[in-house]
Amino acid sequence: MPDSPAPPPFIAIAAADPLLAAELQLPLLTDPSIPGFTHLLVLTNDRLELRELGPDAPGPVYVDFLSGTAAHRRRFGGGRNQPLARAVGLKGNASPSVIDATAGLSRDAFVLAGLGCTVRLVERSPIIAALLRDGLRRAMQDPVIGPLVNERLSLHLADSRDFLQWLDKTQRPEVIYLDPMYPHRRKTALVGKEMRLLRQVAGTDPDASELLEAALTCALRRVVVKRPRLAPTLIGPSPTLHIIAPNTRFDVYLRQRG
């Protein structure tokens, strides 16, 4: 049985940053002990963090392209032979243009950029976009990956359905990548803290099939949908092929060349 819908989060900015509070239209909290909030956005000396409050809350979530999972995947992820790269169509020297229409923390997009793709990140949650913008800013300052991030990754705050619909024909990408939120079920393993907090803030993408339809209309070569390995495909046309990873499945929809 699916979990019951969680109540909406109550988020405040716990930092002396009135510009960010105004941009996100969130209260600026000068005293974090004030009750009533479920989450805080905290601007530390190093980064912007999203923190869940409460006795069983996990650690903070932030975007980090310089270390951790992102750095490990960039160095040891398998290059163009990994399932993600094959799903997107990185064959030979091909480096297709990509729109990641469900940007989130953009770890897959960062892998694709490291493999040569130019990726436009589209995120509709202002809070997640703020975390992502902060991570990109810090990454651009790094002497090793800074040029890569600056040249190949760009962020757009928008609903991807509208973004794709109004995209000029000359700006249409070869590939559109979708990784919609998937409703967690009680019998599955505990969700990682990043996914848990992102779901709390952004929900579970009930309009994913509408986004697939928009992507199929816009993409020049293919649409790739990342799913849990045993999850059903999105409502719509059947995928052309599947690329299977241990815990993940990539549904690939090939488009006719015009």
C-alpha positions as a printed NumPy array, in Angstrom:
array([[  0.   ,   0.   ,   0.   ],
       [  1.299,   3.511,  -0.766],
       [  2.134,   5.725,   2.175],
       [ -0.462,   8.326,   3.136],
       [  0.349,  11.8  ,   1.822],
       [  2.585,  13.676,   4.225],
       [  1.562,  17.142,   5.411],
       [  3.268,  19.982,   3.561],
       [  6.566,  21.138,   5.041],
       [  6.896,  24.461,   6.851],
       [ 10.254,  25.901,   5.863],
       [ 12.148,  28.961,   7.04 ],
       [ 15.503,  30.533,   6.229],
       [ 17.815,  30.217,   9.246],
       [ 20.503,  32.629,   8.139],
       [ 21.112,  36.333,   7.879],
       [ 20.192,  36.315,   4.193],
       [ 17.163,  38.52 ,   3.528],
       [ 17.726,  38.369,  -0.246],
       [ 17.364,  34.579,  -0.309],
       [ 14.341,  34.744,   1.985],
       [ 12.695,  37.295,  -0.316],
       [ 13.559,  35.285,  -3.43 ],
       [ 12.044,  32.083,  -2.029],
       [  9.231,  33.92 ,  -0.216],
       [ 10.109,  32.185,   3.041],
       [ 10.235,  33.672,   6.547],
       [ 13.643,  34.765,   7.784],
       [ 14.124,  33.035,  11.12 ],
       [ 16.606,  34.707,  13.447],
       [ 15.858,  32.34 ,  16.338],
       [ 15.925,  28.653,  15.224],
       [ 14.299,  27.6  ,  18.493],
       [ 10.954,  29.122,  17.456],
       [  8.487,  26.202,  17.074],
       [  6.249,  25.466,  14.112],
       [  8.756,  24.783,  11.35 ],
       [  9.576,  21.333,   9.952],
       [ 12.623,  22.314,   7.863],
       [ 15.273,  25.006,   7.738],
       [ 17.395,  26.321,   4.905],
       [ 20.709,  27.182,   6.498],
       [ 23.476,  29.171,   4.831],
       [ 26.692,  28.095,   6.557],
       [ 30.166,  29.453,   5.895],
       [ 30.593,  26.726,   3.272],
       [ 27.251,  26.006,   1.629],
       [ 23.461,  26.148,   1.594],
       [ 21.851,  23.214,   3.433],
       [ 18.315,  21.898,   3.809],
       [ 17.747,  20.494,   7.269],
       [ 14.802,  18.532,   8.558],
       [ 13.901,  19.207,  12.185],
       [ 12.875,  16.668,  14.789],
       [ 14.471,  13.958,  16.953],
       [ 14.778,  11.385,  14.135],
       [ 15.777,  13.827,  11.396],
       [ 18.626,  12.807,   9.074],
       [ 21.643,  14.971,   8.376],
       [ 21.508,  17.998,   6.058],
       [ 21.055,  17.785,   2.295],
       [ 23.151,  19.953,   0.007],
       [ 24.589,  19.806,  -3.503],
       [ 28.232,  18.786,  -3.698],
       [ 29.988,  18.113,  -6.998],
       [ 33.478,  18.263,  -5.473],
       [ 33.45 ,  15.209,  -3.213],
       [ 31.342,  12.258,  -2.132],
       [ 29.107,  10.387,  -4.545],
       [ 29.401,  12.863,  -7.41 ],
       [ 33.197,  12.895,  -7.382],
       [ 33.39 ,   9.101,  -7.102],
       [ 31.038,   8.577, -10.037],
       [ 32.971,  11.059, -12.155],
       [ 36.215,   9.167, -11.578],
       [ 35.068,   5.54 , -11.274],
       [ 31.558,   5.369, -12.737],
       [ 32.472,   3.387, -15.822],
       [ 32.76 ,   6.153, -18.404],
       [ 30.757,   5.712, -21.577],
       [ 30.145,   2.04 , -20.854],
       [ 27.938,   2.715, -17.824],
       [ 24.175,   2.216, -18.248],
       [ 23.377,   5.942, -17.982],
       [ 25.76 ,   6.813, -20.812],
       [ 24.456,   4.023, -23.041],
       [ 20.863,   5.059, -22.372],
       [ 21.58 ,   8.644, -23.416],
       [ 23.375,   7.461, -26.567],
       [ 27.032,   8.235, -25.905],
       [ 28.543,   6.141, -28.667],
       [ 31.986,   6.756, -30.087],
       [ 32.673,  10.478, -29.951],
       [ 29.003,  11.472, -29.815],
       [ 28.185,  13.939, -27.018],
       [ 24.509,  14.843, -27.472],
       [ 22.913,  17.965, -26.073],
       [ 20.7  ,  17.113, -23.101],
       [ 17.93 ,  18.697, -21.085],
       [ 17.571,  17.211, -17.614],
       [ 13.935,  18.094, -17.07 ],
       [ 13.8  ,  16.861, -13.455],
       [ 17.096,  18.263, -12.248],
       [ 16.931,  17.561,  -8.508],
       [ 20.475,  17.24 ,  -7.125],
       [ 21.763,  16.722, -10.715],
       [ 24.186,  13.892, -10.026],
       [ 23.349,  12.134, -13.29 ],
       [ 23.609,  15.429, -15.18 ],
       [ 27.049,  16.   , -13.679],
       [ 28.148,  12.559, -14.883],
       [ 26.9  ,  13.342, -18.382],
       [ 28.685,  16.701, -18.383],
       [ 31.881,  14.939, -17.376],
       [ 31.439,  12.633, -20.372],
       [ 31.168,  15.564, -22.78 ],
       [ 27.457,  16.463, -22.883],
       [ 26.112,  19.983, -22.541],
       [ 23.226,  19.738, -20.07 ],
       [ 20.497,  22.254, -19.304],
       [ 19.065,  21.647, -15.842],
       [ 15.388,  22.464, -15.364],
       [ 13.999,  22.426, -11.822],
       [ 10.597,  23.731, -10.765],
       [ 11.069,  23.712,  -6.99 ],
       [ 12.604,  27.066,  -5.993],
       [ 14.122,  25.506,  -2.869],
       [ 15.807,  22.644,  -4.719],
       [ 16.931,  25.083,  -7.412],
       [ 18.516,  27.263,  -4.714],
       [ 20.459,  24.26 ,  -3.384],
       [ 21.53 ,  23.366,  -6.906],
       [ 22.553,  26.92 ,  -7.771],
       [ 24.698,  27.013,  -4.632],
       [ 26.373,  23.718,  -5.567],
       [ 27.071,  24.908,  -9.099],
       [ 28.525,  28.179,  -7.8  ],
       [ 30.95 ,  26.367,  -5.524],
       [ 31.895,  23.875,  -8.222],
       [ 32.665,  26.673, -10.686],
       [ 35.293,  27.976,  -8.275],
       [ 37.192,  24.688,  -8.301],
       [ 40.283,  24.71 , -10.552],
       [ 39.728,  21.106, -11.715],
       [ 36.017,  20.832, -12.464],
       [ 35.183,  24.537, -12.601],
       [ 35.656,  24.9  , -16.381],
       [ 33.581,  21.779, -17.029],
       [ 30.698,  22.987, -14.865],
       [ 30.811,  26.507, -16.274],
       [ 30.808,  25.349, -19.902],
       [ 28.459,  22.364, -19.785],
       [ 25.883,  22.898, -17.027],
       [ 23.25 ,  25.647, -16.844],
       [ 20.279,  25.964, -14.502],
       [ 16.743,  27.095, -15.315],
       [ 13.997,  27.55 , -12.709],
       [ 10.824,  26.519, -14.52 ],
       [  8.147,  23.876, -14.873],
       [  9.636,  21.617, -17.53 ],
       [  6.311,  21.11 , -19.275],
       [  6.169,  24.84 , -20.017],
       [  9.917,  25.104, -20.629],
       [  9.826,  22.392, -23.312],
       [  6.612,  23.637, -24.901],
       [  7.943,  27.162, -25.445],
       [ 11.475,  26.182, -26.413],
       [ 12.551,  27.608, -29.757],
       [ 13.101,  24.963, -32.434],
       [ 16.759,  25.904, -32.665],
       [ 17.14 ,  25.165, -28.931],
       [ 15.582,  21.714, -28.919],
       [ 17.934,  19.104, -27.421],
       [ 18.924,  15.783, -28.884],
       [ 18.076,  14.043, -25.603],
       [ 15.651,  14.785, -22.784],
       [ 16.341,  13.025, -19.497],
       [ 13.629,  12.404, -16.901],
       [ 14.022,  11.051, -13.381],
       [ 10.617,  11.685, -11.803],
       [ 10.006,  11.073,  -8.13 ],
       [  8.629,   7.606,  -7.484],
       [  6.177,   7.06 ,  -4.583],
       [  7.91 ,   5.081,  -1.852],
       [  6.167,   2.014,  -0.445],
       [  6.304,   0.742,   3.107],
       [  7.702,  -2.686,   2.189],
       [ 10.733,  -1.354,   0.361],
       [ 14.049,  -0.368,   1.928],
       [ 14.352,   2.887,   3.813],
       [ 14.688,   5.808,   1.446],
       [ 17.99 ,   7.708,   1.53 ],
       [ 17.924,  11.049,   3.299],
       [ 18.322,  13.058,   0.086],
       [ 15.334,  11.401,  -1.587],
       [ 13.286,  11.65 ,   1.585],
       [ 13.838,  15.378,   1.955],
       [ 13.391,  16.076,  -1.763],
       [ 10.041,  14.28 ,  -1.694],
       [  8.979,  16.298,   1.314],
       [  9.789,  19.541,  -0.487],
       [  8.835,  18.725,  -4.087],
       [  6.299,  15.9  ,  -3.867],
       [  6.15 ,  12.785,  -6.056],
       [  5.66 ,  14.205,  -9.574],
       [  2.069,  13.006, -10.254],
       [  2.287,  14.763, -13.646],
       [  5.235,  12.662, -14.844],
       [  3.237,  11.235, -17.766],
       [  2.405,  14.756, -18.939],
       [  6.107,  15.599, -18.809],
       [  6.906,  12.477, -20.835],
       [  4.418,  13.619, -23.493],
       [  6.038,  17.067, -23.641],
       [  9.492,  15.514, -23.833],
       [  8.532,  13.201, -26.689],
       [  7.3  ,  16.195, -28.642],
       [ 10.461,  18.205, -28.035],
       [ 13.42 ,  15.798, -28.126],
       [ 15.211,  15.373, -31.453],
       [ 16.715,  11.917, -30.892],
       [ 15.521,  10.24 , -27.702],
       [ 13.866,  10.543, -24.317],
       [ 15.322,   8.626, -21.387],
       [ 13.282,   7.921, -18.258],
       [ 15.054,   6.623, -15.154],
       [ 12.937,   4.292, -13.033],
       [ 13.398,   1.876, -10.128],
       [ 14.157,  -1.47 , -11.732],
       [ 10.775,  -3.075, -10.939],
       [  8.636,   0.048, -11.326],
       [  6.032,   0.265, -14.097],
       [  6.709,   2.426, -17.116],
       [  5.098,   5.85 , -17.248],
       [  1.644,   6.051, -18.783],
       [  2.067,   6.675, -22.503],
       [  3.72 ,   4.961, -25.454],
       [  5.874,   1.909, -24.824],
       [  9.631,   2.447, -24.594],
       [ 11.72 ,   1.409, -27.587],
       [ 14.207,  -0.387, -25.348],
       [ 15.323,  -0.806, -21.766],
       [ 18.803,  -0.583, -20.263],
       [ 19.032,  -2.382, -16.951],
       [ 21.287,  -1.574, -14.017],
       [ 21.35 ,  -3.422, -10.661],
       [ 18.686,  -1.236,  -8.997],
       [ 17.658,   1.017, -11.866],
       [ 16.069,   0.763, -15.289],
       [ 16.397,   3.287, -18.105],
       [ 13.38 ,   3.369, -20.446],
       [ 14.542,   4.709, -23.8  ],
       [ 12.138,   6.216, -26.332],
       [ 13.798,   6.691, -29.711],
       [ 12.48 ,   9.472, -31.919],
       [ 12.302,   9.474, -35.71 ],
       [ 14.937,  11.638, -37.257],
       [ 13.578,  14.622, -39.113]])
